[in-house]
């Protein structure tokens, strides 16, 4: 786009879209790992011991 002489506003919008896509991809990767890999390792836990795992999953949504 830069080499093509596109307007700065168009370039800024595209860069913003790319940045958001990367952030969403990172978030998806982390959440997928937590929901699948971590669950597989931790296994079934009693409800009182699951609270910290569930809280961690919730906090990870904000990464």
N, C-alpha and C positions, 0 to 999 in steps of 0.2 A: 504494500500500500504506500509506503513511504517512497519507494523508488518510482511508483506510478504517479506520484504527485497528488495523492488524495488529500482532501482537506483535513486539517488537524482534528476537527471535531469527529470526523469519521474514524480516524485512527484511534483517538482516545476512546471512543465507544467500543471499538473492536478489542482494544487492550483490556478494557474493563470486562468485557464478556469472556475473554480468555482467562483473566484472573479469577473470575467467579467460577468458571468451569473447573479450573485447577483446584480451587478450594473445595468445591463439591465433590470432586474425585477423591481428594484426600479424606474428606469426611466419610465418604462411602466406604473407602478402604478400611479405615479405622473401625467403623461400626460393623462392617462385615467380619472383621477379625474378632471383635469383641463378642458378637452374637454367635459366631460359629466355633472358632478355635478356642476361645476362652471357655465357652459352655462345655465343649468336649473335654477339656482338661479338668474343669471344676466338677462337672457331673451334677448329679442330683444332690441338693443340699436341703436341710430343713429350713423352713421359712425364716426363722430367726437368724440363721447364718447367711442367708441369701441377701439380706438387706445391703450389705456393703458392696456386693457385686452389682446389684441393681442400681445403687447410687452411682457407682463408677460408670456404668453404661450411660446413665442420664447425663452426668457431667461431660462425658466424652462427646456428646452431641454438640457441645459448645466449642469444641476444638476447631 
